[in-house]
Amino acid sequence: MRDNTKLIHGYNVFDEVTGASSIPLYQCSTFKQTSINEGQDYTYSRFGNPTRSALEQAVATMEGGRYGIAFASGMSAISAVLLSFNQGDHLVMCKSIYGGTFQLVNEVMKRFGIEVTFVDETDLTAWEKAIRPNTRGIYLETPSNPLLQVTDIQRVVALAKAHQLVTMIDNTFMTPQFQKPLALGVDVVIHSATKFINGHSDVVAGLVVTNDEKWGQQIKLQQKVLGGILGVEDCWLTMRGMKTMGLRMEQSARSAEKISQLLEDHPAVKKVHYPGLASHPGYRIQQKQATSGGAVLSFELADQAAVYSFAEALELPIAAISLGGVESILSYPVTMSHACVPKEEREKQGVTEGLLRLSVGIEDTEDLLVDLEQALGKLKPLF
């Protein structure tokens, strides 16, 4: 099956008991057991629930993995993976990273004695130099949030395997529709399903997929003992959203490519960050490891005043902290996704006061282009 067919027929979509065309919501905390001294598949919903199992099977199928684990949020999924390491372990992570992940590493993991070194994700030598005798894993986010930096997945995986390190990747921006990290050798894939997988801005959810039995069992244990499970209604909504993920992503990515070209040519825009542009430093790598530049881009205006003027003039995209919905969403990383990152660190990462991130929705491309052009027309040309 190809991807869009797989989204409809590649996992247990129908209820085997009644034939219902969608998995029911098993809205229960506990299950009647046939015997007090014999085990069964479902006993208590923190341990497992048929609705959640269906979603976990669905995402595993889409990523080409054996084990899928659903969490209450993307950060819950990231935390379950990273807190599987032990005191004294060292991790190497990309420098350009989601603000919540940065906060987890610096405010929580340090207290558990897990060390982290951040490196320039585009420099393979930097990855290699950061490896120590106690290094246990490498964490990628490609394309990164919000600067859309691209890391060569296969080369970093080869480096990790040479040093017997586990590789983890946040695949939220690409989804399995555009990038399949397990096929490129990555051990653990993480998603904020809040974003494109659900796609309707009505669920907060996280997903983890792996082919590795040891990691599958470890992360399942983390889900069980930490209790960060995804509720059955959110599981159902996420499965509903997944069925149209392919169609949504294709439309959004087509628009994102045209919007990035408009922005790149506009005299009021300093710089555009979109890996689908031939001018992007990671363009060739993106072409090799993904099938699209994706539906998210960022761009730099002159300063904060220009950002405010532009955002006020826009009519179609909503201003919001998240991304990946059917509606286009404009985000200001300085006050939103990266507000928890200290200013000095933000500036090191390149998250400036003139930077905006745009998650492109499924509106008609022409309408988005007209709206963006009129808003940019309110700004002074830079050249």
C-alpha positions as YAML, in Angstrom:
chain: A
units: angstrom
residues:
- id: 1
  name: MET
  ca: [0.00, 0.00, 0.00]
- id: 2
  name: ARG
  ca: [1.03, 3.57, -0.64]
- id: 3
  name: ASP
  ca: [0.73, 6.09, 2.16]
- id: 4
  name: ASN
  ca: [-2.76, 7.51, 1.55]
- id: 5
  name: THR
  ca: [-4.22, 4.01, 1.18]
- id: 6
  name: LYS
  ca: [-2.33, 2.88, 4.27]
- id: 7
  name: LEU
  ca: [-3.90, 5.72, 6.27]
- id: 8
  name: ILE
  ca: [-7.33, 4.20, 5.57]
- id: 9
  name: HIS
  ca: [-6.64, 0.47, 5.30]
- id: 10
  name: GLY
  ca: [-3.21, -0.20, 6.80]
- id: 11
  name: TYR
  ca: [-4.29, -0.86, 10.37]
- id: 12
  name: ASN
  ca: [-7.36, -1.94, 12.34]
- id: 13
  name: VAL
  ca: [-9.68, 0.92, 11.40]
- id: 14
  name: PHE
  ca: [-12.97, -0.96, 11.80]
- id: 15
  name: ASP
  ca: [-14.56, -2.37, 14.94]
- id: 16
  name: GLU
  ca: [-14.32, -6.15, 14.76]
- id: 17
  name: VAL
  ca: [-17.36, -6.71, 16.99]
- id: 18
  name: THR
  ca: [-19.97, -4.47, 15.34]
- id: 19
  name: GLY
  ca: [-18.35, -3.56, 12.02]
- id: 20
  name: ALA
  ca: [-18.48, 0.14, 12.92]
- id: 21
  name: SER
  ca: [-16.46, 2.19, 10.44]
- id: 22
  name: SER
  ca: [-14.34, 3.73, 13.18]
- id: 23
  name: ILE
  ca: [-12.86, 2.32, 16.37]
- id: 24
  name: PRO
  ca: [-15.22, 2.98, 19.31]
- id: 25
  name: LEU
  ca: [-14.25, 5.07, 22.31]
- id: 26
  name: TYR
  ca: [-13.72, 2.57, 25.10]
- id: 27
  name: GLN
  ca: [-14.53, 5.14, 27.76]
- id: 28
  name: CYS
  ca: [-13.67, 3.11, 30.83]
- id: 29
  name: SER
  ca: [-11.04, 3.06, 33.53]
- id: 30
  name: THR
  ca: [-11.16, -0.70, 34.16]
- id: 31
  name: PHE
  ca: [-12.24, -3.92, 32.44]
- id: 32
  name: LYS
  ca: [-14.22, -6.90, 33.72]
- id: 33
  name: GLN
  ca: [-11.82, -9.82, 34.04]
- id: 34
  name: THR
  ca: [-12.88, -13.36, 33.20]
- id: 35
  name: SER
  ca: [-10.92, -14.69, 36.16]
- id: 36
  name: ILE
  ca: [-9.18, -13.21, 39.19]
- id: 37
  name: ASN
  ca: [-6.12, -15.39, 38.66]
- id: 38
  name: GLU
  ca: [-5.64, -15.18, 34.87]
- id: 39
  name: GLY
  ca: [-4.27, -12.30, 32.83]
- id: 40
  name: GLN
  ca: [-5.92, -10.70, 29.82]
- id: 41
  name: ASP
  ca: [-5.08, -8.03, 27.25]
- id: 42
  name: TYR
  ca: [-6.92, -5.16, 28.93]
- id: 43
  name: THR
  ca: [-7.34, -4.69, 32.68]
- id: 44
  name: TYR
  ca: [-6.88, -0.98, 33.45]
- id: 45
  name: SER
  ca: [-6.78, 1.92, 30.98]
- id: 46
  name: ARG
  ca: [-3.51, 3.33, 32.25]
- id: 47
  name: PHE
  ca: [-1.92, 0.02, 31.23]
- id: 48
  name: GLY
  ca: [-3.76, -0.29, 27.93]
- id: 49
  name: ASN
  ca: [-7.00, 0.59, 26.16]
- id: 50
  name: PRO
  ca: [-8.37, -0.69, 22.81]
- id: 51
  name: THR
  ca: [-8.91, 2.83, 21.46]
- id: 52
  name: ARG
  ca: [-5.37, 3.85, 22.34]
- id: 53
  name: SER
  ca: [-3.99, 0.58, 20.99]
- id: 54
  name: ALA
  ca: [-5.63, 1.30, 17.64]
- id: 55
  name: LEU
  ca: [-3.92, 4.69, 17.41]
- id: 56
  name: GLU
  ca: [-0.60, 3.17, 18.45]
- id: 57
  name: GLN
  ca: [-0.92, 0.54, 15.75]
- id: 58
  name: ALA
  ca: [-1.83, 3.23, 13.22]
- id: 59
  name: VAL
  ca: [1.23, 5.42, 13.82]
- id: 60
  name: ALA
  ca: [3.53, 2.38, 13.93]
- id: 61
  name: THR
  ca: [2.15, 1.34, 10.54]
- id: 62
  name: MET
  ca: [2.70, 4.79, 9.07]
- id: 63
  name: GLU
  ca: [6.29, 5.02, 10.33]
- id: 64
  name: GLY
  ca: [7.09, 1.42, 9.40]
- id: 65
  name: GLY
  ca: [7.71, 0.48, 13.03]
- id: 66
  name: ARG
  ca: [6.84, -2.42, 15.35]
- id: 67
  name: TYR
  ca: [5.97, -0.45, 18.48]
- id: 68
  name: GLY
  ca: [3.80, 2.66, 18.79]
- id: 69
  name: ILE
  ca: [3.21, 4.39, 22.14]
- id: 70
  name: ALA
  ca: [0.73, 7.28, 22.64]
- id: 71
  name: PHE
  ca: [1.21, 10.05, 25.21]
- id: 72
  name: ALA
  ca: [-0.76, 12.98, 26.61]
- id: 73
  name: SER
  ca: [1.38, 15.55, 24.74]
- id: 74
  name: GLY
  ca: [4.42, 15.87, 22.52]
- id: 75
  name: MET
  ca: [6.45, 16.93, 25.56]
- id: 76
  name: SER
  ca: [5.22, 13.87, 27.47]
- id: 77
  name: ALA
  ca: [6.50, 11.70, 24.61]
- id: 78
  name: ILE
  ca: [9.86, 13.51, 24.50]
- id: 79
  name: SER
  ca: [10.19, 13.28, 28.29]
- id: 80
  name: ALA
  ca: [9.45, 9.55, 28.32]
- id: 81
  name: VAL
  ca: [12.23, 8.96, 25.79]
- id: 82
  name: LEU
  ca: [14.87, 11.25, 27.31]
- id: 83
  name: LEU
  ca: [14.17, 10.19, 30.89]
- id: 84
  name: SER
  ca: [14.87, 6.60, 29.89]
- id: 85
  name: PHE
  ca: [18.55, 7.47, 30.26]
- id: 86
  name: ASN
  ca: [20.40, 7.14, 33.55]
- id: 87
  name: GLN
  ca: [22.34, 9.38, 35.90]
- id: 88
  name: GLY
  ca: [25.82, 9.95, 34.47]
- id: 89
  name: ASP
  ca: [24.73, 9.40, 30.85]
- id: 90
  name: HIS
  ca: [25.60, 12.00, 28.22]
- id: 91
  name: LEU
  ca: [23.54, 12.95, 25.17]
- id: 92
  name: VAL
  ca: [24.41, 14.98, 22.08]
- id: 93
  name: MET
  ca: [21.57, 17.15, 20.76]
- id: 94
  name: CYS
  ca: [21.04, 19.59, 17.92]
- id: 95
  name: LYS
  ca: [21.42, 23.26, 18.83]
- id: 96
  name: SER
  ca: [18.35, 24.49, 16.97]
- id: 97
  name: ILE
  ca: [15.63, 22.77, 18.98]
- id: 98
  name: TYR
  ca: [12.08, 23.19, 20.18]
- id: 99
  name: GLY
  ca: [11.89, 25.45, 23.24]
- id: 100
  name: GLY
  ca: [10.07, 22.89, 25.38]
- id: 101
  name: THR
  ca: [12.77, 20.30, 24.73]
- id: 102
  name: PHE
  ca: [15.45, 22.85, 25.63]
- id: 103
  name: GLN
  ca: [13.62, 23.62, 28.88]
- id: 104
  name: LEU
  ca: [13.27, 19.91, 29.73]
- id: 105
  name: VAL
  ca: [16.99, 19.37, 29.23]
- id: 106
  name: ASN
  ca: [18.11, 22.38, 31.23]
- id: 107
  name: GLU
  ca: [15.57, 22.50, 34.03]
- id: 108
  name: VAL
  ca: [14.70, 18.84, 34.61]
- id: 109
  name: MET
  ca: [17.28, 16.44, 33.21]
- id: 110
  name: LYS
  ca: [20.17, 18.26, 34.86]
- id: 111
  name: ARG
  ca: [18.62, 17.43, 38.24]
- id: 112
  name: PHE
  ca: [18.77, 13.75, 37.31]
- id: 113
  name: GLY
  ca: [22.45, 13.95, 36.38]
- id: 114
  name: ILE
  ca: [21.93, 13.47, 32.64]
- id: 115
  name: GLU
  ca: [24.38, 15.65, 30.71]
- id: 116
  name: VAL
  ca: [23.72, 17.21, 27.32]
- id: 117
  name: THR
  ca: [25.94, 18.88, 24.72]
- id: 118
  name: PHE
  ca: [24.29, 21.00, 22.02]
- id: 119
  name: VAL
  ca: [25.98, 21.08, 18.61]
- id: 120
  name: ASP
  ca: [25.56, 22.74, 15.22]
- id: 121
  name: GLU
  ca: [23.26, 20.18, 13.60]
- id: 122
  name: THR
  ca: [24.57, 20.91, 10.11]
- id: 123
  name: ASP
  ca: [28.19, 20.07, 11.01]
- id: 124
  name: LEU
  ca: [28.94, 16.33, 11.16]
- id: 125
  name: THR
  ca: [32.36, 17.04, 12.68]
- id: 126
  name: ALA
  ca: [30.66, 18.83, 15.58]
- id: 127
  name: TRP
  ca: [28.51, 15.76, 16.28]
- id: 128
  name: GLU
  ca: [31.58, 13.53, 16.33]
- id: 129
  name: LYS
  ca: [33.68, 15.84, 18.51]
- id: 130
  name: ALA
  ca: [30.91, 16.01, 21.13]
- id: 131
  name: ILE
  ca: [30.89, 12.24, 21.72]
- id: 132
  name: ARG
  ca: [32.39, 11.20, 25.09]
- id: 133
  name: PRO
  ca: [33.03, 7.83, 26.74]
- id: 134
  name: ASN
  ca: [29.73, 8.19, 28.64]
- id: 135
  name: THR
  ca: [27.68, 9.32, 25.61]
- id: 136
  name: ARG
  ca: [24.63, 7.11, 25.19]
- id: 137
  name: GLY
  ca: [22.48, 8.82, 22.59]
- id: 138
  name: ILE
  ca: [22.05, 11.37, 19.81]
- id: 139
  name: TYR
  ca: [18.91, 13.49, 19.49]
- id: 140
  name: LEU
  ca: [17.89, 15.11, 16.19]
- id: 141
  name: GLU
  ca: [15.16, 17.49, 15.12]
- id: 142
  name: THR
  ca: [15.13, 17.93, 11.37]
- id: 143
  name: PRO
  ca: [13.95, 20.23, 9.99]
- id: 144
  name: SER
  ca: [14.37, 22.09, 13.27]
- id: 145
  name: ASN
  ca: [11.98, 24.45, 15.02]
- id: 146
  name: PRO
  ca: [11.86, 27.34, 14.18]
- id: 147
  name: LEU
  ca: [14.84, 27.84, 11.82]
- id: 148
  name: LEU
  ca: [14.24, 24.77, 9.64]
- id: 149
  name: GLN
  ca: [17.87, 23.65, 9.87]
- id: 150
  name: VAL
  ca: [18.45, 20.31, 8.14]
- id: 151
  name: THR
  ca: [20.58, 17.50, 9.57]
- id: 152
  name: ASP
  ca: [21.88, 14.67, 7.38]
- id: 153
  name: ILE
  ca: [20.06, 11.81, 9.11]
- id: 154
  name: GLN
  ca: [21.93, 8.94, 7.47]
- id: 155
  name: ARG
  ca: [25.38, 10.36, 8.19]
- id: 156
  name: VAL
  ca: [24.54, 11.03, 11.85]
- id: 157
  name: VAL
  ca: [23.01, 7.55, 12.16]
- id: 158
  name: ALA
  ca: [26.18, 6.01, 10.72]
- id: 159
  name: LEU
  ca: [28.24, 7.97, 13.26]
- id: 160
  name: ALA
  ca: [25.96, 6.82, 16.09]
- id: 161
  name: LYS
  ca: [26.14, 3.18, 15.06]
- id: 162
  name: ALA
  ca: [29.93, 3.35, 14.91]
- id: 163
  name: HIS
  ca: [29.88, 4.44, 18.57]
- id: 164
  name: GLN
  ca: [26.96, 2.15, 19.57]
- id: 165
  name: LEU
  ca: [24.67, 5.07, 20.40]
- id: 166
  name: VAL
  ca: [20.88, 5.21, 20.19]
- id: 167
  name: THR
  ca: [19.44, 7.79, 17.77]
- id: 168
  name: MET
  ca: [16.23, 9.71, 18.46]
- id: 169
  name: ILE
  ca: [14.44, 12.17, 16.19]
- id: 170
  name: ASP
  ca: [11.59, 14.63, 16.52]
- id: 171
  name: ASN
  ca: [9.74, 14.12, 13.20]
- id: 172
  name: THR
  ca: [6.86, 16.50, 13.95]
- id: 173
  name: PHE
  ca: [7.39, 18.91, 11.04]
- id: 174
  name: MET
  ca: [7.67, 16.25, 8.36]
- id: 175
  name: THR
  ca: [5.30, 13.54, 9.66]
- id: 176
  name: PRO
  ca: [5.67, 10.02, 8.23]
- id: 177
  name: GLN
  ca: [4.00, 11.40, 5.10]
- id: 178
  name: PHE
  ca: [7.18, 13.24, 4.05]
- id: 179
  name: GLN
  ca: [10.01, 11.63, 6.05]
- id: 180
  name: LYS
  ca: [10.46, 8.11, 7.42]
- id: 181
  name: PRO
  ca: [13.42, 8.15, 9.84]
- id: 182
  name: LEU
  ca: [13.19, 4.45, 10.81]
- id: 183
  name: ALA
  ca: [13.90, 3.55, 7.18]
- id: 184
  name: LEU
  ca: [16.99, 5.81, 7.41]
- id: 185
  name: GLY
  ca: [18.28, 3.90, 10.44]
- id: 186
  name: VAL
  ca: [16.97, 6.00, 13.34]
- id: 187
  name: ASP
  ca: [16.07, 4.01, 16.47]
- id: 188
  name: VAL
  ca: [13.29, 6.12, 18.03]
- id: 189
  name: VAL
  ca: [10.88, 8.55, 16.30]
- id: 190
  name: ILE
  ca: [8.88, 11.15, 18.26]
- id: 191
  name: HIS
  ca: [5.89, 13.23, 17.16]
- id: 192
  name: SER
  ca: [3.83, 15.99, 18.63]
- id: 193
  name: ALA
  ca: [0.60, 14.59, 17.18]
- id: 194
  name: THR
  ca: [-1.01, 17.85, 18.30]
- id: 195
  name: LYS
  ca: [0.31, 19.21, 15.03]
- id: 196
  name: PHE
  ca: [-0.03, 17.77, 11.51]
- id: 197
  name: ILE
  ca: [-0.93, 14.18, 12.40]
- id: 198
  name: ASN
  ca: [-4.17, 15.25, 14.07]
- id: 199
  name: GLY
  ca: [-4.27, 18.44, 12.03]
- id: 200
  name: HIS
  ca: [-7.38, 20.12, 13.41]
- id: 201
  name: SER
  ca: [-6.08, 22.12, 16.41]
- id: 202
  name: ASP
  ca: [-8.40, 20.25, 18.79]
- id: 203
  name: VAL
  ca: [-6.09, 17.67, 20.41]
- id: 204
  name: VAL
  ca: [-2.88, 17.71, 22.45]
- id: 205
  name: ALA
  ca: [-1.03, 14.42, 21.92]
- id: 206
  name: GLY
  ca: [2.39, 12.79, 21.55]
- id: 207
  name: LEU
  ca: [3.50, 9.61, 19.77]
- id: 208
  name: VAL
  ca: [6.65, 7.49, 19.82]
- id: 209
  name: VAL
  ca: [7.55, 4.74, 17.33]
- id: 210
  name: THR
  ca: [10.45, 2.29, 17.32]
- id: 211
  name: ASN
  ca: [11.51, -1.02, 15.82]
- id: 212
  name: ASP
  ca: [13.81, -1.81, 18.73]
- id: 213
  name: GLU
  ca: [12.24, -4.27, 21.19]
- id: 214
  name: LYS
  ca: [14.27, -3.03, 24.16]
- id: 215
  name: TRP
  ca: [13.33, 0.62, 23.53]
- id: 216
  name: GLY
  ca: [9.74, -0.31, 22.77]
- id: 217
  name: GLN
  ca: [9.43, -2.03, 26.15]
- id: 218
  name: GLN
  ca: [11.28, 0.75, 27.98]
- id: 219
  name: ILE
  ca: [9.11, 3.54, 26.56]
- id: 220
  name: LYS
  ca: [5.94, 1.50, 27.17]
- id: 221
  name: LEU
  ca: [7.08, 1.14, 30.78]
- id: 222
  name: GLN
  ca: [7.61, 4.91, 31.01]
- id: 223
  name: GLN
  ca: [4.09, 5.45, 29.68]
- id: 224
  name: LYS
  ca: [2.67, 3.05, 32.27]
- id: 225
  name: VAL
  ca: [4.55, 4.14, 35.39]
- id: 226
  name: LEU
  ca: [4.62, 7.89, 34.70]
- id: 227
  name: GLY
  ca: [0.98, 7.79, 33.66]
- id: 228
  name: GLY
  ca: [1.22, 10.24, 30.76]
- id: 229
  name: ILE
  ca: [-1.38, 8.36, 28.71]
- id: 230
  name: LEU
  ca: [-3.47, 9.83, 25.92]
- id: 231
  name: GLY
  ca: [-7.21, 9.85, 26.72]
- id: 232
  name: VAL
  ca: [-9.49, 7.77, 24.53]
- id: 233
  name: GLU
  ca: [-11.40, 10.73, 23.05]
- id: 234
  name: ASP
  ca: [-8.13, 12.34, 21.96]
- id: 235
  name: CYS
  ca: [-6.98, 8.99, 20.55]
- id: 236
  name: TRP
  ca: [-10.18, 8.79, 18.50]
- id: 237
  name: LEU
  ca: [-9.87, 12.38, 17.28]
- id: 238
  name: THR
  ca: [-6.24, 11.81, 16.31]
- id: 239
  name: MET
  ca: [-7.16, 8.73, 14.28]
- id: 240
  name: ARG
  ca: [-9.92, 10.71, 12.61]
- id: 241
  name: GLY
  ca: [-7.42, 13.43, 11.71]
- id: 242
  name: MET
  ca: [-4.81, 10.95, 10.47]
- id: 243
  name: LYS
  ca: [-7.10, 9.67, 7.72]
- id: 244
  name: THR
  ca: [-6.76, 12.95, 5.81]
- id: 245
  name: MET
  ca: [-3.16, 13.70, 6.78]
- id: 246
  name: GLY
  ca: [-1.79, 12.92, 3.34]
- id: 247
  name: LEU
  ca: [-4.22, 15.19, 1.51]
- id: 248
  name: ARG
  ca: [-3.79, 17.98, 4.04]
- id: 249
  name: MET
  ca: [0.00, 17.81, 3.99]
- id: 250
  name: GLU
  ca: [0.21, 17.85, 0.20]
- id: 251
  name: GLN
  ca: [-1.97, 20.96, -0.08]
- id: 252
  name: SER
  ca: [-0.16, 22.76, 2.74]
- id: 253
  name: ALA
  ca: [3.28, 21.92, 1.36]
- id: 254
  name: ARG
  ca: [2.35, 23.13, -2.14]
- id: 255
  name: SER
  ca: [1.27, 26.43, -0.68]
- id: 256
  name: ALA
  ca: [4.33, 26.67, 1.57]
- id: 257
  name: GLU
  ca: [6.63, 26.33, -1.43]
- id: 258
  name: LYS
  ca: [4.91, 29.17, -3.30]
- id: 259
  name: ILE
  ca: [4.78, 31.34, -0.19]
- id: 260
  name: SER
  ca: [8.49, 30.81, 0.45]
- id: 261
  name: GLN
  ca: [9.24, 31.97, -3.10]
- id: 262
  name: LEU
  ca: [7.11, 35.08, -2.62]
- id: 263
  name: LEU
  ca: [8.88, 35.91, 0.63]
- id: 264
  name: GLU
  ca: [12.34, 35.27, -0.81]
- id: 265
  name: ASP
  ca: [11.72, 37.76, -3.61]
- id: 266
  name: HIS
  ca: [10.10, 40.45, -1.44]
- id: 267
  name: PRO
  ca: [12.19, 43.56, -0.58]
- id: 268
  name: ALA
  ca: [10.83, 43.74, 2.99]
- id: 269
  name: VAL
  ca: [12.06, 40.25, 3.92]
- id: 270
  name: LYS
  ca: [15.63, 39.72, 5.15]
- id: 271
  name: LYS
  ca: [15.80, 35.94, 4.92]
- id: 272
  name: VAL
  ca: [13.58, 32.90, 4.40]
- id: 273
  name: HIS
  ca: [14.12, 29.54, 6.10]
- id: 274
  name: TYR
  ca: [12.44, 26.78, 4.09]
- id: 275
  name: PRO
  ca: [14.21, 23.55, 3.07]
- id: 276
  name: GLY
  ca: [12.16, 23.30, -0.11]
- id: 277
  name: LEU
  ca: [13.93, 26.37, -1.53]
- id: 278
  name: ALA
  ca: [16.99, 25.68, -3.67]
- id: 279
  name: SER
  ca: [18.75, 28.53, -1.84]
- id: 280
  name: HIS
  ca: [18.40, 26.78, 1.54]
- id: 281
  name: PRO
  ca: [21.77, 25.40, 2.77]
- id: 282
  name: GLY
  ca: [20.17, 22.02, 3.53]
- id: 283
  name: TYR
  ca: [18.18, 21.74, 0.29]
- id: 284
  name: ARG
  ca: [20.16, 18.84, -1.20]
- id: 285
  name: ILE
  ca: [20.07, 16.85, 2.03]
- id: 286
  name: GLN
  ca: [16.33, 17.49, 2.39]
- id: 287
  name: GLN
  ca: [15.78, 16.24, -1.16]
- id: 288
  name: LYS
  ca: [17.69, 13.06, -0.30]
- id: 289
  name: GLN
  ca: [15.93, 12.16, 2.95]
- id: 290
  name: ALA
  ca: [12.43, 13.62, 2.57]
- id: 291
  name: THR
  ca: [9.85, 13.92, -0.18]
- id: 292
  name: SER
  ca: [8.95, 17.58, 0.49]
- id: 293
  name: GLY
  ca: [10.12, 20.79, 2.12]
- id: 294
  name: GLY
  ca: [7.07, 20.51, 4.37]
- id: 295
  name: ALA
  ca: [4.36, 22.94, 5.43]
- id: 296
  name: VAL
  ca: [6.30, 25.10, 7.89]
- id: 297
  name: LEU
  ca: [8.63, 27.99, 7.09]
- id: 298
  name: SER
  ca: [10.12, 30.91, 8.95]
- id: 299
  name: PHE
  ca: [11.29, 34.30, 7.77]
- id: 300
  name: GLU
  ca: [13.03, 37.36, 9.12]
- id: 301
  name: LEU
  ca: [11.75, 40.92, 8.95]
- id: 302
  name: ALA
  ca: [13.70, 44.08, 9.78]
- id: 303
  name: ASP
  ca: [12.90, 44.19, 13.49]
- id: 304
  name: GLN
  ca: [10.19, 43.74, 16.13]
- id: 305
  name: ALA
  ca: [8.28, 46.80, 14.91]
- id: 306
  name: ALA
  ca: [8.06, 45.29, 11.43]
- id: 307
  name: VAL
  ca: [6.85, 42.01, 12.95]
- id: 308
  name: TYR
  ca: [4.03, 43.79, 14.81]
- id: 309
  name: SER
  ca: [3.00, 45.78, 11.76]
- id: 310
  name: PHE
  ca: [2.98, 42.71, 9.51]
- id: 311
  name: ALA
  ca: [1.06, 40.53, 11.98]
- id: 312
  name: GLU
  ca: [-1.57, 43.24, 12.49]
- id: 313
  name: ALA
  ca: [-2.13, 43.58, 8.75]
- id: 314
  name: LEU
  ca: [-2.59, 39.85, 8.08]
- id: 315
  name: GLU
  ca: [-6.19, 38.69, 7.72]
- id: 316
  name: LEU
  ca: [-6.15, 34.92, 7.10]
- id: 317
  name: PRO
  ca: [-3.47, 33.24, 9.27]
- id: 318
  name: ILE
  ca: [-4.35, 33.21, 12.97]
- id: 319
  name: ALA
  ca: [-1.74, 34.26, 15.54]
- id: 320
  name: ALA
  ca: [-1.16, 31.25, 17.80]
- id: 321
  name: ILE
  ca: [1.56, 29.29, 19.57]
- id: 322
  name: SER
  ca: [0.98, 25.94, 17.87]
- id: 323
  name: LEU
  ca: [1.18, 24.72, 14.27]
- id: 324
  name: GLY
  ca: [-0.06, 22.01, 11.95]
- id: 325
  name: GLY
  ca: [-3.77, 22.83, 11.85]
- id: 326
  name: VAL
  ca: [-6.02, 23.13, 8.80]
- id: 327
  name: GLU
  ca: [-5.80, 26.90, 9.31]
- id: 328
  name: SER
  ca: [-2.59, 28.80, 8.64]
- id: 329
  name: ILE
  ca: [-0.93, 29.82, 11.90]
- id: 330
  name: LEU
  ca: [1.54, 32.66, 12.38]
- id: 331
  name: SER
  ca: [3.78, 32.33, 15.42]
- id: 332
  name: TYR
  ca: [6.31, 34.67, 17.01]
- id: 333
  name: PRO
  ca: [8.97, 32.36, 18.54]
- id: 334
  name: VAL
  ca: [10.42, 35.04, 20.84]
- id: 335
  name: THR
  ca: [7.16, 35.29, 22.79]
- id: 336
  name: MET
  ca: [5.69, 31.87, 22.01]
- id: 337
  name: SER
  ca: [7.55, 28.60, 21.31]
- id: 338
  name: HIS
  ca: [10.92, 29.89, 22.57]
- id: 339
  name: ALA
  ca: [9.79, 32.24, 25.34]
- id: 340
  name: CYS
  ca: [11.13, 29.72, 27.88]
- id: 341
  name: VAL
  ca: [14.61, 29.89, 26.32]
- id: 342
  name: PRO
  ca: [16.88, 32.61, 27.79]
- id: 343
  name: LYS
  ca: [17.42, 35.57, 25.43]
- id: 344
  name: GLU
  ca: [21.16, 34.92, 25.14]
- id: 345
  name: GLU
  ca: [20.55, 31.30, 24.13]
- id: 346
  name: ARG
  ca: [17.79, 32.31, 21.69]
- id: 347
  name: GLU
  ca: [20.17, 34.69, 19.96]
- id: 348
  name: LYS
  ca: [22.82, 31.95, 19.75]
- id: 349
  name: GLN
  ca: [20.26, 29.78, 18.02]
- id: 350
  name: GLY
  ca: [19.34, 32.59, 15.62]
- id: 351
  name: VAL
  ca: [15.87, 33.18, 17.06]
- id: 352
  name: THR
  ca: [15.81, 36.95, 16.63]
- id: 353
  name: GLU
  ca: [13.14, 39.55, 17.37]
- id: 354
  name: GLY
  ca: [12.49, 39.81, 13.64]
- id: 355
  name: LEU
  ca: [11.77, 36.09, 13.16]
- id: 356
  name: LEU
  ca: [8.29, 34.76, 12.39]
- id: 357
  name: ARG
  ca: [7.19, 31.16, 11.83]
- id: 358
  name: LEU
  ca: [4.33, 30.31, 9.49]
- id: 359
  name: SER
  ca: [2.54, 26.97, 9.53]
- id: 360
  name: VAL
  ca: [0.67, 26.85, 6.23]
- id: 361
  name: GLY
  ca: [-2.87, 25.49, 6.29]
- id: 362
  name: ILE
  ca: [-5.15, 24.13, 3.58]
- id: 363
  name: GLU
  ca: [-6.64, 27.44, 2.42]
- id: 364
  name: ASP
  ca: [-6.50, 28.21, -1.29]
- id: 365
  name: THR
  ca: [-2.92, 29.12, -2.12]
- id: 366
  name: GLU
  ca: [-3.89, 32.23, -4.09]
- id: 367
  name: ASP
  ca: [-5.81, 33.69, -1.15]
- id: 368
  name: LEU
  ca: [-2.84, 33.21, 1.17]
- id: 369
  name: LEU
  ca: [-0.46, 34.81, -1.32]
- id: 370
  name: VAL
  ca: [-2.70, 37.86, -1.76]
- id: 371
  name: ASP
  ca: [-3.01, 38.29, 2.01]
- id: 372
  name: LEU
  ca: [0.72, 37.96, 2.64]
- id: 373
  name: GLU
  ca: [1.55, 40.39, -0.14]
- id: 374
  name: GLN
  ca: [-0.81, 43.08, 1.15]
- id: 375
  name: ALA
  ca: [0.62, 42.71, 4.69]
- id: 376
  name: LEU
  ca: [4.19, 42.90, 3.40]
- id: 377
  name: GLY
  ca: [3.19, 46.00, 1.44]
- id: 378
  name: LYS
  ca: [2.81, 47.83, 4.76]
- id: 379
  name: LEU
  ca: [6.56, 47.45, 5.46]
- id: 380
  name: LYS
  ca: [9.52, 49.52, 4.31]
- id: 381
  name: PRO
  ca: [11.72, 47.79, 1.68]
- id: 382
  name: LEU
  ca: [15.12, 46.61, 2.93]
- id: 383
  name: PHE
  ca: [16.70, 46.75, -0.54]
...
